[in-house]
Amino acid sequence: MAAAAADEAKLESFLQWLQVAPSPFPSLLQLLCSQSPKVLNPDPSHPQANGADLRGCTIRACGAGKGFGVFSTAAPEPGARDGVVLVVPLDLAITPMRVLQDQLVGPRCRALYEEGGVDDRLLVMLFLMAERRRPGSLWKPYLDMLPTTFGSSLWFSEEELAELEGTTLYRATVIQRKSMQSLFDEKVKGLVEELLHVDDSASSTEVVFEDFLWANSIFWTRALNIPLPRSYVFPGLCGDQHTRTDDDVCDSGLPAHQETDVTAKDSTADENSRSSNTESIWVEGLVPGIDFCNHIDVKALATWEVDSVGNATGVPASMYLMLADKSSVEAGAEIYINYGNKGNEELLYLYGFVIDNNPDDYLMVHYPVEALRQIQSADIKMRLLEILKGALRCLLPRSLLDNGFFGIRSNEDKDNKKNISPISSYSWSGQRKVPSYLHKIVFSQDFMSTLRTIAMQDHELEQVASLLGENG
């Protein structure tokens, strides 16, 4: 009961902080165009509101131990035009630009960024770690709402991880844990403690590896790839909007080497977004409110979009949640989005859950390197595979496994196959290229070439060696 009451208190504080009043943050345009923006000193005991608009939804607990979700508050009215249920100003998003312009840690983060010491993602993680420890953080009501533990394999105990031994997920988890621990020891711990020292109220806080693990999980489970309007990322001088030129840009907060080759067209939008802008710059970040939407493994009830000028929402430079089919949403129903076509290994690794009978499951077939070392003429074959860039693994889709290697058996299966897109959906991290062989009944050519190489007899190896010698 005490835990439930605490969750309700955090939720009430967050909803108050999130909506109604204008943002207490300087807008990103003000930050980018001002030489000396006003330093804010909010009272953390009185959470401030940030102008989000909950038009047809609310955020509430999904159930014991299930976190929070976004729920419809009323059935759409007949003839309702837009289906917009939630609007969040982009100034509220935690992005690399926001971190670089932060009043406390921005100068040091900018130096690290320009030196190449951190990339966009690590920059956001460092910021999350520092803000979580800072009592007066502007994002405190939001950060208090975020989960503190996760079900992903990175959080497994040694006993739980042992259950995965022999799988691709086990190897990926072990490698990532070691990599994160090394990065924390060598860089992250010192940098976060340095960022905390600029605030006397948090300077004595000890930073531990679990803080980094938490920030990493928050980023990978909640960050969106946001198609920001170019004019928002690179605003002109704070004067007449109609007299700006391409050269009249304020300091964007991005180093010069980051300001090129980052534009994208509508065709590369996330599956949950349909940006109306003809040119966008993709920026990864957290969008409080919208990031509480959970995943569904069937058709999503909603998509999110960016409104650069306010035509759709009346709120310029905002992100909004829009119902995909207004007629199918009942009052009180949870509003889901879709995280993309991901198999259970990927879902468990990134998000900590799996889906029964997941249609996007794949089986990774691989030839163990340990077994390769034990075959006849192993050294020669391994060298040959290296030259040929042979693939030791092959991904097989669930649909292929369901039907065996003899093709589709029924008219229903044929109809289902017609509906399979040759290109996988977009995830928040961008387009996920689908191997060309996934909808065929054969292994990939690269994998087959590897198997043929491994099966070669000595006289065949001699012939290959001779041919390679003739070709120099």
ZAMARGU-4260 file (C-alpha; in steps of 0.2 Angstrom, whole numbers, plus 5000, padded with zeros to 4 digits):
<rodrens>
0) 5000/5000/5000 | 5014/5012/5004 | 5023/5009/4987 | 5006/5012/4978 | 5003/5028/4988
5) 5021/5034/4984 | 5018/5030/4965 | 5002/5040/4965 | 5011/5055/4973 | 5025/5054/4960
10) 5012/5053/4946 | 5002/5068/4952 | 5018/5078/4954 | 5024/5073/4936 | 5007/5077/4928
15) 5007/5094/4937 | 5025/5097/4931 | 5021/5091/4913 | 5006/5101/4908 | 4996/5117/4908
20) 5008/5132/4911 | 5022/5139/4899 | 5039/5130/4901 | 5050/5136/4915 | 5065/5132/4904
25) 5071/5145/4892 | 5066/5139/4875 | 5080/5130/4865 | 5079/5145/4852 | 5082/5157/4867
30) 5096/5147/4873 | 5104/5146/4856 | 5102/5164/4852 | 5106/5172/4870 | 5124/5176/4875
35) 5119/5176/4894 | 5102/5167/4897 | 5095/5168/4914 | 5100/5155/4926 | 5085/5146/4934
40) 5084/5141/4952 | 5068/5132/4954 | 5061/5126/4971 | 5061/5107/4969 | 5047/5106/4982
45) 5035/5115/4970 | 5036/5106/4953 | 5033/5118/4939 | 5023/5114/4923 | 5030/5114/4906
50) 5015/5116/4893 | 5011/5098/4888 | 4993/5096/4883 | 4984/5080/4888 | 4969/5082/4876
55) 4962/5065/4876 | 4973/5054/4887 | 4981/5052/4904 | 4996/5043/4911 | 4993/5031/4925
60) 4999/5014/4932 | 4997/4999/4921 | 4996/4987/4936 | 5006/4981/4950 | 5024/4980/4944
65) 5020/4985/4926 | 5025/5003/4927 | 5015/5017/4918 | 5006/5019/4902 | 4996/5031/4892
70) 4977/5028/4892 | 4963/5036/4883 | 4951/5047/4894 | 4937/5047/4882 | 4930/5040/4866
75) 4933/5051/4851 | 4918/5062/4847 | 4910/5058/4830 | 4918/5068/4817 | 4933/5072/4827
80) 4946/5080/4815 | 4963/5077/4821 | 4964/5062/4834 | 4978/5071/4843 | 4978/5066/4861
85) 4995/5072/4868 | 5006/5087/4864 | 5023/5090/4871 | 5034/5105/4867 | 5051/5100/4860
90) 5059/5111/4872 | 5055/5098/4886 | 5064/5084/4877 | 5081/5079/4884 | 5092/5079/4868
95) 5111/5082/4866 | 5107/5100/4861 | 5098/5103/4878 | 5113/5095/4887 | 5126/5106/4878
100) 5115/5122/4883 | 5112/5117/4901 | 5116/5131/4913 | 5126/5120/4925 | 5135/5106/4915
105) 5133/5113/4897 | 5151/5121/4896 | 5160/5105/4902 | 5149/5094/4891 | 5152/5105/4876
110) 5171/5104/4879 | 5170/5085/4880 | 5159/5084/4864 | 5170/5095/4854 | 5186/5086/4859
115) 5177/5069/4854 | 5177/5063/4871 | 5159/5058/4871 | 5146/5055/4857 | 5128/5060/4857
120) 5121/5045/4866 | 5134/5045/4880 | 5131/5063/4882 | 5113/5060/4886 | 5117/5046/4898
125) 5130/5056/4908 | 5117/5070/4909 | 5104/5058/4916 | 5116/5051/4929 | 5120/5068/4935
130) 5102/5075/4935 | 5096/5060/4944 | 5108/5064/4958 | 5104/5082/4959 | 5091/5087/4971
135) 5086/5103/4962 | 5085/5095/4945 | 5072/5103/4933 | 5068/5086/4927 | 5066/5078/4945
140) 5047/5075/4943 | 5050/5066/4927 | 5066/5056/4933 | 5056/5051/4948 | 5044/5042/4937
145) 5056/5032/4928 | 5059/5014/4932 | 5074/5010/4943 | 5076/4992/4938 | 5074/4983/4921
150) 5070/4965/4915 | 5083/4966/4901 | 5097/4953/4901 | 5110/4966/4906 | 5101/4966/4923
155) 5101/4947/4925 | 5109/4939/4940 | 5123/4927/4936 | 5111/4912/4939 | 5098/4920/4927
160) 5111/4923/4914 | 5117/4905/4915 | 5100/4900/4908 | 5105/4909/4892 | 5122/4901/4889
165) 5125/4895/4872 | 5113/4908/4864 | 5118/4924/4854 | 5109/4934/4868 | 5121/4927/4881
170) 5136/4932/4871 | 5130/4949/4867 | 5125/4952/4886 | 5142/4946/4892 | 5152/4957/4880
175) 5141/4972/4883 | 5143/4971/4902 | 5161/4970/4901 | 5162/4985/4889 | 5151/4995/4900
180) 5161/4991/4916 | 5177/4996/4907 | 5169/5012/4900 | 5162/5016/4917 | 5179/5013/4926
185) 5189/5023/4913 | 5178/5037/4909 | 5160/5038/4915 | 5163/5038/4934 | 5175/5053/4933
190) 5165/5063/4921 | 5149/5061/4931 | 5157/5066/4947 | 5165/5081/4938 | 5147/5086/4932
195) 5140/5084/4950 | 5154/5095/4957 | 5147/5111/4949 | 5132/5109/4961 | 5136/5109/4979
200) 5120/5100/4984 | 5125/5085/4974 | 5145/5086/4975 | 5146/5073/4989 | 5136/5059/4980
205) 5146/5043/4975 | 5143/5037/4958 | 5142/5018/4955 | 5141/5007/4940 | 5122/5004/4943
210) 5120/5022/4939 | 5127/5020/4922 | 5118/5004/4919 | 5102/5013/4924 | 5105/5028/4912
215) 5110/5016/4898 | 5093/5006/4900 | 5083/5022/4901 | 5091/5028/4885 | 5089/5012/4875
220) 5071/5009/4881 | 5064/5026/4880 | 5074/5037/4868 | 5066/5042/4851 | 5074/5047/4835
225) 5066/5064/4833 | 5065/5072/4816 | 5067/5090/4821 | 5064/5104/4809 | 5081/5110/4803
230) 5075/5128/4807 | 5073/5122/4825 | 5091/5114/4826 | 5099/5128/4817 | 5089/5144/4820
235) 5093/5160/4812 | 5098/5176/4821 | 5085/5181/4833 | 5078/5195/4822 | 5067/5195/4807
240) 5062/5178/4802 | 5061/5183/4784 | 5078/5191/4782 | 5088/5176/4787 | 5101/5167/4776
245) 5109/5151/4777 | 5124/5159/4785 | 5114/5168/4798 | 5114/5154/4810 | 5117/5155/4829
250) 5128/5143/4838 | 5118/5127/4837 | 5127/5118/4851 | 5133/5105/4839 | 5152/5105/4834
255) 5155/5109/4815 | 5158/5091/4811 | 5141/5086/4817 | 5132/5099/4806 | 5134/5090/4790
260) 5126/5074/4782 | 5112/5074/4795 | 5097/5078/4785 | 5083/5066/4781 | 5068/5065/4770
265) 5050/5060/4775 | 5054/5042/4768 | 5066/5038/4782 | 5053/5042/4796 | 5051/5031/4811
270) 5037/5019/4809 | 5028/5028/4824 | 5031/5045/4816 | 5026/5054/4800 | 5035/5070/4801
275) 5027/5084/4790 | 5043/5092/4787 | 5052/5091/4770 | 5069/5091/4778 | 5073/5085/4796
280) 5088/5082/4807 | 5087/5067/4817 | 5091/5069/4835 | 5090/5055/4848 | 5081/5061/4864
285) 5069/5058/4878 | 5052/5066/4876 | 5043/5066/4893 | 5025/5060/4892 | 5026/5052/4875
290) 5039/5040/4881 | 5027/5032/4893 | 5018/5023/4878 | 5021/5005/4878 | 5023/4992/4864
295) 5010/4981/4856 | 5015/4967/4844 | 5000/4970/4833 | 4994/4986/4824 | 4998/5001/4835
300) 4984/5012/4841 | 4994/5028/4839 | 5009/5036/4830 | 5019/5051/4835 | 5023/5065/4824
305) 5033/5082/4825 | 5023/5098/4822 | 5036/5111/4817 | 5025/5126/4814 | 5009/5122/4824
310) 4998/5118/4810 | 4992/5101/4817 | 4992/5106/4836 | 4993/5125/4838 | 5009/5122/4847
315) 5025/5126/4836 | 5040/5115/4838 | 5030/5101/4847 | 5029/5082/4846 | 5011/5075/4847
320) 5003/5058/4849 | 4989/5054/4836 | 4977/5040/4836 | 4979/5029/4821 | 4961/5024/4820
325) 4950/5036/4831 | 4935/5024/4829 | 4943/5009/4837 | 4949/5017/4854 | 4937/5016/4868
330) 4938/5027/4884 | 4950/5019/4897 | 4960/5009/4883 | 4979/5009/4884 | 4986/5018/4869
335) 5000/5008/4862 | 5014/5012/4849 | 5025/4999/4841 | 5044/4998/4844 | 5047/4990/4827
340) 5049/4972/4820 | 5060/4964/4833 | 5063/4946/4838 | 5062/4941/4856 | 5080/4941/4859
345) 5081/4959/4854 | 5066/4963/4864 | 5073/4955/4879 | 5090/4963/4877 | 5084/4980/4874
350) 5067/4981/4884 | 5066/4966/4896 | 5051/4957/4889 | 5046/4944/4876 | 5031/4941/4865
355) 5022/4924/4864 | 5022/4917/4846 | 5032/4933/4840 | 5030/4933/4821 | 5046/4943/4820
360) 5057/4930/4829 | 5072/4924/4820 | 5084/4909/4823 | 5102/4912/4822 | 5111/4897/4814
365) 5130/4898/4817 | 5145/4887/4814 | 5155/4888/4831 | 5173/4894/4829 | 5178/4881/4842
370) 5172/4867/4831 | 5180/4875/4816 | 5197/4874/4824 | 5195/4856/4826 | 5192/4851/4808
375) 5205/4844/4796 | 5216/4858/4788 | 5208/4871/4800 | 5221/4884/4798 | 5220/4884/4779
380) 5201/4885/4779 | 5201/4898/4792 | 5213/4909/4782 | 5203/4906/4766 | 5187/4911/4775
385) 5195/4927/4781 | 5200/4931/4763 | 5183/4927/4756 | 5175/4936/4771 | 5164/4921/4774
390) 5149/4922/4785 | 5149/4910/4800 | 5131/4914/4804 | 5114/4915/4796 | 5097/4922/4801
395) 5081/4912/4798 | 5064/4920/4801 | 5050/4912/4811 | 5039/4910/4796 | 5052/4899/4787
400) 5054/4888/4803 | 5035/4887/4804 | 5033/4880/4786 | 5049/4870/4785 | 5060/4871/4770
405) 5046/4866/4758 | 5038/4883/4755 | 5020/4889/4759 | 5007/4875/4761 | 4991/4884/4761
410) 4981/4898/4753 | 4980/4906/4770 | 4999/4906/4771 | 5000/4913/4753 | 4989/4927/4758
415) 5000/4931/4773 | 5015/4931/4763 | 5008/4944/4751 | 5006/4955/4766 | 5024/4954/4772
420) 5034/4969/4768 | 5051/4966/4760 | 5058/4980/4771 | 5057/4979/4789 | 5048/4993/4799
425) 5058/5008/4805 | 5064/5007/4824 | 5068/5023/4833 | 5086/5020/4829 | 5083/5021/4810
430) 5080/5009/4796 | 5083/4991/4799 | 5089/4983/4783 | 5082/4966/4781 | 5093/4952/4773
435) 5088/4948/4756 | 5086/4929/4759 | 5073/4931/4774 | 5058/4926/4763 | 5066/4913/4753
440) 5068/4894/4757 | 5087/4894/4757 | 5101/4899/4767 | 5110/4915/4762 | 5123/4913/4749
445) 5137/4919/4760 | 5133/4906/4773 | 5132/4892/4760 | 5149/4897/4753 | 5156/4896/4771
450) 5149/4878/4773 | 5156/4873/4756 | 5173/4880/4761 | 5173/4870/4778 | 5168/4854/4769
455) 5182/4855/4756 | 5194/4840/4754 | 5213/4843/4754 | 5214/4841/4735 | 5201/4855/4733
460) 5210/4866/4745 | 5226/4863/4734 | 5217/4869/4718 | 5210/4884/4727 | 5227/4889/4733
465) 5234/4886/4716 | 5221/4898/4709 | 5224/4911/4722 | 5243/4910/4718 | 5240/4913/4699
470) 5229/4928/4703 | 5243/4936/4714
</rodrens>
